[in-house]
Structure formats: structure tokens, C-alpha cells
Amino acid sequence: MATRRESSRTKLGHGLAKVLGIKLHYRDPTGKENLTRGESVFSVSSADTYVEEEPTVSEWLREITPSSRQFLLYFWNLFPFLHWIGRYNAQWLFGDLIAGITVGAVVVPQGMAYATLAGLPPQFGLYSSFMGVLVYWLFATSKDITIGPVAVMSTVTGNILVQVATTNPTIPGHVVASALSLICGCIICFIGLIRAGWIVDFIPLAAIAAYMTGSALNIACGQIPTMLGESGFSTRDSTYLVIIHTLQYLPVCKVDAAMGLTALFLLYVIRSGCKYGARRFPNKRKWFFFAQTLRTVFVLLLYTLISWLVNRNHRSKPIFKILGTVPRGFQYAAVPVINKTIISSFASQIPASVIVLLIEHIAIAKSFGRVNNYSINPSQELVGIGITNILGPFLGAYPATGSFSRTAINSKAGVRTPLGGVITALVVLLAIYALTAVFFYIPSASLSAVIIHAVLDLITSPNTLYQFWRVSPLEVIIFFAGVLVTVFSSIENGIYTTICVSVAVLLFRVVKAKGRFLGRVKVHSVVGDRLVNNDGKIGEGYGSMSTDHDSSLRNIFLPIEHNDGSNPQVDVESPYPGIYIFRFSEGYNYPNANHYLDYMVDTIFAETRRTNPDNYPRLGDRPWNDPGPRRGQPAADHSDRPTLKAIILDFSSVNNVDITSVQHLVDVRNQLDFYTAPHRVDWHMACINNRWTKRALASAGFGFPSPDDLALTRWKAIFSVAEIGGSTSAAAVAENRDIERDLRRRLTEADVEAVRNEKKTVGDGITRQRDSRSESSEGGEFDKDLGSSKAYARQIAKVAVVHGLNRPLFHMDLTSALQSAIANVERRDESEAKGVGTGPV
């Protein structure tokens, strides 16, 4: 029944194709017979037959359509905590408690400081800190990441609030910040839910480093005026302007400078002292770590105490600027306000905000995952960020993402699971309800010192830059471009610059990818002073090296020009006169197809000669772009060059091809067939790793030899503007003209050959006639030779065919491709020497 339905569908499809004018057998010029290749003749006669089926669209749809089990697995993976929460134990709890309390002590002052960067009251930093660590653990695939306010995102948010305050002054800043968080959270959550976290991979490391360095400079320079007590200019201008204004206003510094500079100095002294102590007393390294981690808390408490002593009698008019009143509890918990006016006010900044939230979090998560020997799921991490920023605004939070400094503290403190974030949330909750009175006296200059101290660690070190230079000098230029744009423009423009330039460099490398012509080198593998045979066994010493049937000898293929760094003293042999091996270096698709093949054709024309130099008997027959030598001058003598016989294409670096790239191959095939007329160029494809690539190439006529009945026609184009018009098109007229001229030339050659054969006699007067054996007789003799060959006498049992016999010129490696090409060329040359027509080989 199923077979009958399939037959009906086939008939229906064939009928529909006929009505629409679709030629189903448009590219089946060889039929299914007489398909052999150098290394598969043995398989044809002595192995089980294997015909490789082409992939189909229905098969592809089945592969990408998720099964019911995959659906269940998708929802199971949306909540990674279910994978480990059932095995939670007391040891894990102890590690999470220590790390959670430590991070909580750090995030409270940092959160309030970063809120001032965002142009918001300090309590909004606490709201964001609480919601980030409370929600993230449910969706986390990283145990180390802590989500909350960060310096760069706070700066971006602050810039947006300043912009909105100019255009829509009636909209409160915290309303805009909550709306921004909700919109960005929805976008990021959607990207994560569709499992498109791979888009982050388009942002290279150099771009991330430039963004972090430029942002750190921007933030640090913007906090120096507050640390010095300067006012009267905007600290959100471009970095270079802020530096200039800071220097201009140095004479008007206030007492705040004493609170800020000494706090910054003390932070660095404590850190340096703890590092020295850890080196000097390794057995007490853990205590020094906690002391170093809590230095921010200690410094702020110390300066808060000083501020209380100085300003307790000057609450209404403090001697230096202090934080002021911080409301107790969640005073701004409400449903976020979202409308067209609010969204349109910051719509242009949404891409930059999303990018900042993405790259900082994913870069940190991947880095700490590698350090602590676990892998993250980028898409699931985006779900965690998205949900956090969606729910946060309901408590008044603004955009939050992963923090580098707090994540490092969390990791070093020994956190065991993502549940440590809940402990941190409890510490923040305690601060929101019990410590707000203490926050009143925190000096603003000391908070700025904390911010400067935190962000300066994000600047890329000179040693890292040197390593960048060693790996890729061009990316160092991209790095400095991003930093300079950030300093002289804005963080957002710096992000766009590095990403766009990086993508442009990637596209340029793809488009201008240069293939390589390969040659053959015979090598030995050695261990010490002993040779290694091909079966992996240790053989004899160097003195036993020979080039005749050495079991340790094998062929490798290296670029002829040695542009891969191989030893230039190694003599790379040409594969065979007239046979070229060409390797694609960076894929083969429509952007680089033309560049690849132009280089290949130019090199072939420069190193070979036309098969028939008299292809243009009259001057007027020559094309305008090949006019030949000047009048009275002889043509250049290239008789020392070989004629083109075959081309082997190495597809080891190619995964997919497209219509444009395959059409370029068809065009070059036609061009080279005309160059080698009356012969055809054999095209061998090696190392094709994708079935769809094989299907595409086979549909264009590759994968099998050129038959005799196509000797006078061009290979059919997939699509060509010149083909429009069918049989009356320009391409068809040109083809018919070439066929008629070729037929006249062949008829003339046949008449001359007939007269020549009548005059030639041998010894006893018997006339030698041109052998007219048929292809079948030739094939019979060829099979007879194969049957008597010693190579097959050793066969004991049946063997399996590696590749399908229906595509004999698709090869598993370069060695088999070269063997096949040489066998076919030698057979054709032998047939021509005997006077036999060249059939498919």
C-alpha cells in the first residue's frame, strides 16, 4: 500500500514537473553505466555494490524537526537546578554560605555606587542586586556568576536617562530604567528560548577586551571629578573632554578629595599587603584572601565612621558630600510603566544595551567555566539574564548582568552551586531593611574611589596585548580602534566600532581567501632513529631507507610554494604533468568563489599550453580578448609546458556550497574544456564531508567522467543571464557556432587521416588501417587486464566500498584522487597512441 502511494506521488510529481517545464534529468549526461575510477575498479568487480543515495528535503526536515523526547528535554533543560538540587548536601551548603555572605558584603556598597553611575538614587542599586542573585540560580548553568548592577551597564543606563531627561523631562528616571530593563530582558530571553546563544560567538575576544578597557577608562575618568569634589561640568561627556575639564577645575577641589584619594590609596595598600602576605605565609592564604575581598567593606565602614564623626552635627549641610537618605524596603515596587513614548525615547540605545548585557555575562561565564572545569550553555544563560531583567523592574530594578569582580570573589570564596546567590540575596535584603540608616553618612567621594578601584582592574594589561600581537597583529589594531572611539566618542560607539570592524575583517578574509596548489612529497615516520611502518610498528633504522616499496613510506601533500611554513628545502614534486591539486583554504561559497577560481585558472594558464595550438586557423577566428601575436611575429613557443589533463579539488575545508559557487565551477569547467579542446578536463573531488555538497556538485555534472556524446556541447549552467531566451539565447547561438566550427575541423582532420592511412603499408604490403574497436571491446580488454593483475590475486574475502559507485570521481582522500586521475590520464594517452577513440574513463 505504501509503495503504491509512493508511486502515485512520484507520477504526480513527474506530471507537475512536465507541466511546469522542469527537466528532472537536466544533469544526467552519463547514464548509470561505464562508471569507473582508478581506485574503485577493484570494488566494482569484487566488492558489494554500494550506491550513495542523495539527501532529500524531506530527510532534512525530519532531521531538524524535534522529536517528543527532544521537546521534553528542552523544557527539562530550561530549569538546570532540577539536575542537581536533589543531591544537595551539607558540604555544598557550607561552601555556598561562605561565598554568599562574602559576595553579599561586597555587592551592597558596589550596588549603591553603581546606581549613582546610572544617575539613580542608591536604593535602586540594592533592588537590582537583590533581584539578580535571587532569580538567576533557577536558570543558571554557571555556579560562579553573580548577576547585579555593573559599571558599564550602569554608565550606559545613565547616559540614556540623561538623553531622556532632555527630550522628556516629565518621565522619572527610574521609570525609564525599569522600562529599559524589561525591554532588554524580553529580547535576551527570546534569544535564549530559541537557543540562538551562538550569536554571541560573532563578538571576538579583541572586541570584548577593547570594550572593557575603553569602558573602564570612561568610567574611571568620569568618577575622578566626584572623588575630588569638582562640579560645574558634565561627567558624561566624552572621556577626553572629562579629562580636560577635570584638569581645568583642579584649583576648585574641595574637602571631598581627602575622603576620596585616601580611600583609593587605602584600597590599593590593603590589596597589595594581602597579596604579599599570601606569598609570604602560604598556610594563611585563605585568611588573606578574605581580608582582600572585604577591603571595600572595611574602607567604606571606616570612612562612614569618619563621616559620622565629622557630619553628625551638620546633617542638613554636611562638610563634604554624603550619600543621604536611603529609603527602607522596596519603596518603588510596582508594575513597570511601558508605553510608546517611553520606548521611543531610548529605542536607539536598545542594541547597545543588549550587546553590553550579553557580551559581559557570556564572556565571564565562559572564562570561569573553563577555569573551574565545567561548561555553560550560552542560550540558557541568556534565559537567566532575560528573566532576571524581566522580573527585576517589578521591584524597581534597572538592567543587570554578570559582574566580573563579584564573580571572581564568588569563585575564590569556594561557592559550590548557584544556590549561593540566594544567600547573597538574604544579605542584600538585610541591608535594605536594617542598614539604611548607616548608609546616610557614606561619603560620595569614597564611593567614587570604590568604583575607580573596581573598574581599573578591567583594563587590558600590556602583557595581554603583547600576547594578542603574537597571535593576530591585526586584532590589536581593532582593539586600539575600539578604545580610541570609546575615549573620544562614547561606549556605545566603541562597541559598534569593534564589532563592525571585526565582522568586516572576517568577511574580507573569507572573500579574499587564496587557495593553494599542492604537490606530493614522500615521507617516512620516525621514532628516535627507527622508522615507523604504515601499520604502526617500529621498523629498521635510517640506513634501511629506500624509495622502492618501502612499508614506512607514504605520500603527503604540501603547498608547492611552501606558504604554510613547511621547510622550503623539501622538494615538493608536481603531482603529474598536466594534473593540478587545488585546496580551498577557508570554505567555498559565493563570496570567495570567484577569487578562488580566478587564481586557479590564471595559474593553470601560466603553467600549461593549449592542447590544440592551431585551434584558430585564421586570424579572424581568434576572439578579441586573445588576439595572438602581432603581425609578422611568431607565436610564443610553450611546447615545454604540459597540456591540462585533470584538476583535483580538495574540499576538506568546505562544509557547504551554494548555487553561485557551483555555477562558478561550471563556468570554469566550460572555459577549461575549450582550452583543452578536443579533449576534456577530468575533475576529481576529494575529502567531501557533506552529503548536500555532494548532491550539489553531482547536480552540476561533477562526480563522473565526461562522456563522448558531450564532446561538442557546453556544460549546462545552473543560472546565467546569457541563457535567458532558451534556444534563441546568446549562449545557445554561441554554442551552435562553436559546434559547427568544431565539426568542420574534425571532418577535415578525418579526411587527411584517411588519405594518410591509405598510403601507409607494412612489410608484406598489407595496409595498416586505423583500429576501430568499440568501447565494449576496449572495456573487455581492460577488464581482462584487471582480472590478471597481481594486485587482486591476494584477495581472500569480499570487501566493502567506502564511497558510492554512482559518483566515481568523488574520492575519500587526495591519494586516491591522484591515483584515479593518473590512471585515467594514462589510459586515455594509451588509447590515443593505439588510435582508439577516448571514451569515458
N, C-alpha and C positions, 0 to 999 in steps of 0.2 A: 504493500500500500504506500509506504514511504517512498519507495523507488518510483512508483507511478506519479506521485505528487511532484517529486523532484524532476521527473521527465517533463511533466506538464509545465512546470515553471521554466525549465530550460527552453522548451519550444516557444513559450510566451515571450521570454526574453529575446530569443533569436528573431522572432517575428517583429517585436518592437524595434530592435536594432535595425532590421531591414527597412522598416518604415522611416526611421529617423536618419537613415544613411550612414549608420555606424558600421565600420568594417571590422568585424571581430577578429579576422585573421589578417589584419593590416601588416603585421610584422611576423609572419611565419614563412620566410622565404625558403627555408631549407627542408621543410617537412620534418619527419622523425626518423629518417634513415641516414645511413652513412655518417654517423656522428662518432668520431674517434678523436682521441688526443694522445699525446706521447705517453703519458703515464697511466692511461686508463684502457689501453688496448687489452692489457692483461686482464683487467677487471671485466671487460665485455665478454671475453671468451671463457673465463674460468671462475668468476665470482657471481654471487647472486645479483640479479638486476635490481637497481635502485633508481627510481625516477623521483627527483625532488619536486614536490608539489609547491606551487606558488601560493603565497599568503593571500587571503581574501579579506574583503572589507568586513564580512560577517564574522570572520575569525578575529579580526582586530576589535570589533565591537564586543565580542564575547570576552576578550582579554581585559578590556578596560571597564566592563560592567561589573560592579562589585556583587559578590555573592551574599547570601543571607548571613553567612558566618562573618564575612568582612564588615557587613553593616553592624552586627553585634559588637565586633571588635572595635569598630570606630567609636561607638558610644562608651565602651569599656575604657578605651584609652583617653576619653575626654576627662576622666577623673583618675589620674595616676595614683592618688593617695590610696585608692582601693587595693592597689597592688602590694602595698607594704604595711598598711595600718593594722592588719590582723596579726602581724608579727612584732608589733611594737613592744619594747621591753624596758626594764628599769635602767639598764645601761644607756640605752638611747635617750631616755628621759633626762638622765643626769647631764649628758653632753648638750642636749637641747636647752636645758635650764641655764647652764653656764653661758652658752653662746647667746641665748635670747636676752638674758639680763644685760650682758655686755653690750650688745648691739642697741638695746633699748636706751642704755645710758648715753650712747653716742648719738642716736637718731633724734633725741629730744632737742638738744641745742642746735644740731645741724638743721633739723626741720624748721625751727623758728628762724634761723639765719637765712635759709634758702627762701623762706616766704618773703623776707624783705627784698631779696633779689627779684622776686616776681611782682614786687610792688603791692603786696598784700600784707595785712596785719599778721603777726607771728602765729596766731592760733590756727590759721589755715595750713601752715606747715605741719602742725600737730595732727590736724584732721587727715591730711594726706598721708602722713606717716602711719597713722593708726590703720586706715583702710587698706593701705598697700600690703602690710605684713599680715593683716588678718585674713584677707581673701586669697592671696596668691598661693598659699600652701595647698589649697584644694586642687589646683590645676598644675602644680609645679612638676617639672622633670629635673630641676636642679635643687640640690639641698642647700647650696651656699648663697644663692641670690636673695637679697632683701630689696623689696620694692618700696619706694617712697620718693620724697622730693629730692631732686638732684640739681646741681648748679646750672648745667647747660639748659635743661628744660625750664628751670625757673627763670633764667635770663630770657629765653625765647618768649615765655608767657608774659614776663614783664614788658618786653617790647611790644607785644600785641596789646596789652592793656593800655600802654601809653598811646598807641595808634588809635585805639577805640575811644579813649577819652577825648581825643582831639576831634573825632568825627561825630561821636555820640556821647556827649558828656553826661547825659541823664542816666546811662546804664551803669550800675555799680560794677566795680572791677571784679568782685568775687563772683558775680553772676556770669560775666563773660568767661572767667577762668573755669567755672564749672561747666558751662556750655562747651567750651573748647575740649575739656576732658571727656565729656560724653560723646562728642562727635568723633574725636580721635579714637576713643575706645571702641566705638562701633565699627569703625573702619578696620582697626587692627584685629578685632575679634573675628570679623568676617574673613579676613585673610587667613587667620589661623584655622577657622572652621572648614574652609575649603582646602585646607592643607597646602597652602601656597607659601609656606615659610621659606621656600627656596629662593624667593625673590631677594632676600637679604644677601644671598651669595653674590649678587651683582655689585655689591659695595665692597671694594677691595680694602685690604688692610692699610694701604697707604692713605686712602681717603679717610678711614676711621682715625688714624693717627693724626692726620692734618686737622681734622675736625676737633679732636680732643685738645690738641696743642693750641690751635687758634682760639678755641672757646676758653681755655684756661687763661690765656693771656688777656682776652677780652674781659673775663670776669674779675681777674686779679686787679687789672688796671682800673676797672670800674669801682672796686671796693677801696682802693687807696684813698680817694678823697674822703670817704666816710671815716676811715681809720684815722685820718689826720684832722678831721673836724672841718674840712673845707666845704664850702657851699657857694652857690651863685652860678653854677653851670650844670648842664645835664651830664650825668654819668652814663647815659645810654647812647651817647654819640659813638661814632667810630672810635676804635681803640686809640688811634694815633691822635685824634682830637682830645680825648680824655687825658692822655699823657701830657699834651701841650698845656691844657688848662690846669692840670694838677701842678705843673711846674710854675705856671704863672701865679697861682694862688698860694704858693708856699708861704709867703710873708704873712698871710692871714690865718695860719694854723691856730687851732685852739687847744685847750687842755685835753681834748679827746685824743690828741696824738700821743700823749703819755700813756693813756689806757690802751691804745691800740698797738703802738710799737713795742712796748714792754711785753704785752700779751703774746705778740707774734714771736718775739725773741725767746720768751719762756717756753713756748710750744716747741721750738726747734732745739732748745737746750735739753728739755726733757727727752725728746726723741733721740737725740744724739747720745745722751747719757745712758738711756736704756739699751741702745744698740751696743755701746761699749761694754756695759755691764753684762749683757748676754754673751758677748765674746769672751770677756774676762772670767766670768763664772758660768760655764755651760750648764752646771747642775741646777742653777736657779733661773734658767732661761724662761721658764713659764711665768714666773713672777714678774720678770722684766717685761715680758710681752703684755701682761695685763696692765702694768703701770704705763706702758707706752700707749696702749689702746685707750685708757681712761684719762689721758693727759688733757683732752679737750674738756672733760667734765671738771677735772681738778682746776684748770685755769679759769674756767667760767665761774666756778664756785668761789675761787679766790677773789676774782675781780668783782663779782657780785657783792661779796662781803665788803670789799673796799668801797664800792659804790654806795652800799647801805650806810657805811660809816660816814661817808662824805655828804650824802644827799638826804639823809633821814629827816633833816630839818629843812630841806629845800624841795619837797615833793612837787610843789607846783612850778618851781623854776630851778631845775637841777643845774649843777655846775657844769656838767657835761651831759651829752645826750644819752638817755637811757631808753630801754625798750618800752616802758609804760605798762598800762593796764592790759592784762591778757584775760579775757572772759573765761569763766569756769564752765566746763561742759561743752556740749555741742550746740552752740547758740544759733548756728546757721543751717541746721538740719532741715531740709525741705526738698520738695520735688524741683529739680533744675528747670529753669526757665529757658525754653527753646522756641525761638520764632525766627522769621525770615530776616528781621533787622539785625538780630544778634549774629546769626550765621554769616550774613553778608559782610558784617563788619570785620570778620577775621578769616573769611574764606580763602583769601590769597595766601595765608600763612599755614593753612592746614597741611599741605605737602611737607613743608619743612618740619612742622611739629610731629607728624607721623614718622618721618625719617629719623628724627632725634630719638623718639621713643623706641623705635625698632633697633637701630644700629647699636646704641649704647647697651641695651639689655642683652641682645643676642651675642655681641662681642664679649661681654663679661661672662655670660653663661657658658659659652663655648670654651673660653680660656680656663675658667675654674673647673669645668668638667674634665678637660684634658689633664690638668694638674692633679685632680683627685680621682682620676681613673673611672669616670663614668661619662656617658654620652647623653646629650639632651636632644629633645625633639623641638626644633625651631618653631614648627607650626603650633605645637601645644603651648610653647612659651608665649606665643603671640595671643593665644586664647587667654592665658593667665593675665597678661598685661591688659588686654582688652576688657575683660570682666572687671578687673580692678578699677580701671578708669571709667567704666560704666556705672559701677555702684558707688564709687567714691563721691561724686558730686551730690548724692543724696544726703551726705553728712557735711557738705561744704568743701570737699577736697578739690584741688586743682591737679593737672596732669602729673603723673608719677611714673617712674620706670626704675630699672635696676641701678643701684648705686655701686660704683667701683670701690670706694673706701670702706663702706659698711659691709660689702660682700667679702672683701679681704679680711676684715675683722671677724666676721662670722665664720669664715673658713678656718682661720688660725685659732679661733677660740674652741674649735672642736665640735661644731654642730654636726649632728648625726642624721637628721631628717629635716624636711621642710617644715615640720611642726614647730621648729624653733621660732618661726615667725609669730606663732600665737603667743609665746612667752613675751616676745618683743612688744606685741600689741597690748598685753596687760601692763607692761611698764609704761607705755605711752598713755594708756588710759588712766593710770595712776597719776601721771604728770598733768593730764588735762583736768582732773578733778581735785588734786590735792596740792599741787606745787605752783599753781598760777600766781599766788601771792609772791613767791620768791622771784618769779620771772620779771617782776616790775622793775627791779634795780639792775638788771643785766645791762652793762654799758654797750651801746651800739658799736663803738669803736672796737671793743673786744670781740663782738660777733663778727665784724668785718675781718678781724685778724684770723678768726677761726675759718672763715670762708677762704681767705687767701691761702692759709696754710693747707687747706684741703685740696684746692684746685691746682696748686703748683705741682703736686705730685702727678698730675695728668699730662704734664709737658713731656714730650718725647725726648729721651736723653740723647746726647751726641753719639754714644756707643751704639744705640739702636739705629740711629740714622746711618752710621757707618755700615752696619750690617745690611740695611736697606740698599745702600750704594753697592755693596758687594754682590747682592742678589740681582738688583734691577736698577741701574742708574736713572733710567727714565722715570721711574716711580718716585724717586727722590725729588725730581723737578716738579712732579704733580703735587707732592707733599708741600713743598715751599710755595707753590702757586696757591694752594688752599689756605695756608697760613697767612700769606700776604693779603689775599682777598678778605679773609676774616678780620685782619687787623685794620685794613683801610676801608672796609665796607661794613659787613655785618656777618654774624654767624650763619644766617640763612644763605646768604650768597656764597660764603665759603663752602658750605655743604653742597650746594648746586654745582659749584665750580669743580670740586674734586670728583664728584660722581660723573658729571658730564664729560670731563676730560678723560677720566678712566675708561668710560664706555667708548669714547671716540678712539682712544688708543687701541682698545680691544678690536673695534671694527676695522681700524687701519691694518692691524696685524692679520686679521682674517682676510681682508680684501687683497692685501699685498703679499700674501703667503707665497713663498717661492718653493716649488718642488725641487727635487734633486734627482739627477741621473745616477744610477747605481752601477757599480762594476763588481766583478767577482774576485774574491780573494780566498785562497786555500790556506786553512789554518790548522794548527794542532792545539789540543788542550793539554796542559802540563800541570803536574803537581810536583813541586820541587824540581828534580831533574828527571822525572819519569813522565812518559806520555800517558794520556788517558784515552782509551779506546771509546768508540761511539756507544758501546754498551755500558760505559761507566767503570769498567775495570782498568786497573793500573797496568800499563804495558811496559815496553822497554824504554831505555834511555834515549837521550838526544841522538846518539850515534846511529840509532836504527832508523832515523827519519828517511823517508823516501817518498817520492811523488807517485809511485805506481801502486795502486790498490792498497794503500795504507789504511788500516782499520781505524786509525786515530785521525785521519784527515777528513775535513769536511769543508763545505763551501759557506762563506758568509758574504753578504753584500754590503758594500760601503759606498758612500758618495765618491764619485770619481774625482771631484775637486777637493776632497778631504775637508770640507767645510763643517764637519761635525766634530772636529778636534782629534780625529784619528791621526796616527803617525804618518806624516807626509812621505816618509821613506818607504812605506809599504807600497808596493807596486800593485795598483788596482787594475785588473785586466778588463778589457771590454768584454761584455758577455758573449758576443758573437758578431762577426761582421754584418751590419745591417739590422741588428736586433738591439733595441733600447729598453732599459728598465727605468721607469719613472715613478717616483714615490711622491704622493701628496703629503705635505708636511702638516697642515692644520685643517683637516676636513676638506670636503669638496662640495661646495654649494654655490648658489647663484652669485654671491658677492665676489668670490675669488676664482670662479671657473674660467673666465676669460683671461685673467692674469696667468693662471697656471698654464693653460694650453697655448697661449701666445709664446711663452718662454719655451715650452716643449717643442713647438713647431719651428721656431727660429733656430733653436739648437740643432734640430734634425736637418733642416735645410742647409745649415752651415757645415755639417759634417758628412753629408751624403750627396749623391748626384742623382739626377733624374734617370729613371730606368731607361727611357727611350729618348736620347738627346735629339733625335730627328722628329720629335712629335709635332713640330711646326715646320713642314716642308717649305712653306712660303713665308716671306716676311709679313705679309698681311694677315696670316693666320695667328700671329702672336698676339696675346692680349696686351692692352695698353699699359698694364702695371708690370709686365715682363717683356719690354721691347727688345731685349737682347743687346748684343754689342753694336757699336757704331758701324756705319757703312765702311766697308773695306778692311775691317778689323776682325780677326778670327775670334770665335767664342772661347771663353776661358776653358782650359783643359782641367777637368776634375776626374779624369779616369782613375786616379789613385784612390778616390773615395768609393766606399761600397754603396750599393743601392739599398734602399729601405726595404726590409723584409717583414719585420714584426715589431710590435710595441707591447711591452708588458707593463701594466699599471698596478702599482702596489696600493691597495685600498686598506692597509692596516690601520691608518689613522682616520678613516672615513666611516661614519656611522650611518648617515642618511644622505641621499641625493634628492634633487628636485628636478622639475621639468626643465628649467633653464640650464642647469649644469649638464643634464643628459643631452639636451639639444646641442650644446656646445660640442660634446663628444661626437655627435652625429655629423655636425658640420666639419669638424676636423677630420673625421674619417673620410668624408667625401673629398676633402681637399687633398689628403694624402693618397687616396686611391687614384686621383687624377695625376698626382705627382709620380706615382709608380706604375701608371698605365703602360702596358696592358695587364699588369699583374695587380693583385690586391694585397693590402697590408693585413696581416693577421693581428688581431687584437686579443691579448690574453689578460685576464683579470685575476689577480692573486689576493688572498687574505681578505675576502669579503665576509664580514661578520654579521651582516644583517640581511634577513630574507627579503625585506622590502627593497633593499638596494639591489639584490639580485633580480627581483621582479622588474624593477625599473630599467635596469641595463638590458635584460633579456627582451623587454617590450620594445626597446630601441634597436634591436638587431644584434646585440652583443651576446657572447657566450657560445657561439657556434661559428664554424668556418664559413667563408664566403663561397657560395656555390657558383657553378659555371653559368647558370641561367640568369645570374645578376651581373654578368661581366660587363654589360653595356649600360647599366642603369645606376642612378644615384641612390644612396640610402635615403629612405623616406624621412622627412622632417616631422618632428612632433608638432611644431607650430612655426610657421615662417610667414612674414608679411608678403614675401615674394610668391608664396604658394596660393595666395588668395586669387580665386578665379578658376581653380581646377585645371582642366586640360588646356585652357587658353591662357593660363597664367604665365608670367615672365619666366618662372622657374621651369615650367613644362616646355616652353619654346626653346630655352637654352639647352635643356636636356636632350630634346629631339635633335637639335642641331649637332650636339656633340656625338650622339649615337650615329647619325648619318655620316659624319666625318670619320668616325672610328671604323664604321663598316667599309667605307671606301678604302681606307688604308689597309684593312685586313684582307680585302679582296685582292688588292694589288700585291700584297705580300704573298698571298696564296698562289697567284699566277706565276710570280717569279720563282717560288719554291717548286712548283710543278715542272717548269721548264728545266730547272736545275736538277731535279730528280731523274728526268728522262735522259740526261746526258751522262749521269754518273753510272759506271758499271764496275763490277768487281771481278777480278781474276779471270774466271771462265766465261765472262760475257753476260753473266746473269745480272739483270738490272736491280739495283738496290732501291726499293720503294719505301716510302715513309710508313712507319708502323702505325696501323690504325686500330690498335687494340682498344676494346671498350673499357669503360670504368669497371665493369664487373670482372673482366679478366684480370685487370690490374689489381683490383681488390683481392681476387682469389690468390694471385701470386704473393701479395703482401701477407695475406693470412697464412699462406704456406710457409713463408719465411718466419713468421711469428711462431708457428707450430714447431718448427725445427730449431728454434732458438734455445740455447742452453739456459737462458735466464728463467725459462718456465719449466725446465726439466726438474727443478728442485721442489716444485710444488707438491705438497702432500695432501692438503685438505683445502676445502673451499675457504675463501676469504671474503671479507665484506668491503663494499665500495664506500668510500668516505663521502664523496660528493655525487650528486645525481648525474646519470649518464646523458640526460637530456640537455645539459649545458656543459659540453666537453671543454670549453675554453675558460671556465671558471675553475681556478686552482686553489689548493689549500695553502700553498706557500710559494715563495719565489723560486725555489729549486725545481719543483715540479713544473712550474710555469715555464722556466727556461728550458728544461728538458723537452717539454712539449713543443715549444717554439722552434728549437733547433731541429727536432725530429721532423716537424712539418716542413721547415725550410729545406732540409737536406733531401727529403722525399720529393719535394717539388723540383729541386735542382736536378735530381737523378732522373725524374720523369722527362724534364726538358732535354736533358742530354741524350735520352733514348728517343726523343721525338714524340713523346706521348703528351696529349693534352693535360692540362692541370685541372684535375677535379678537386672536390673538397677533401681536405686532409684533416 
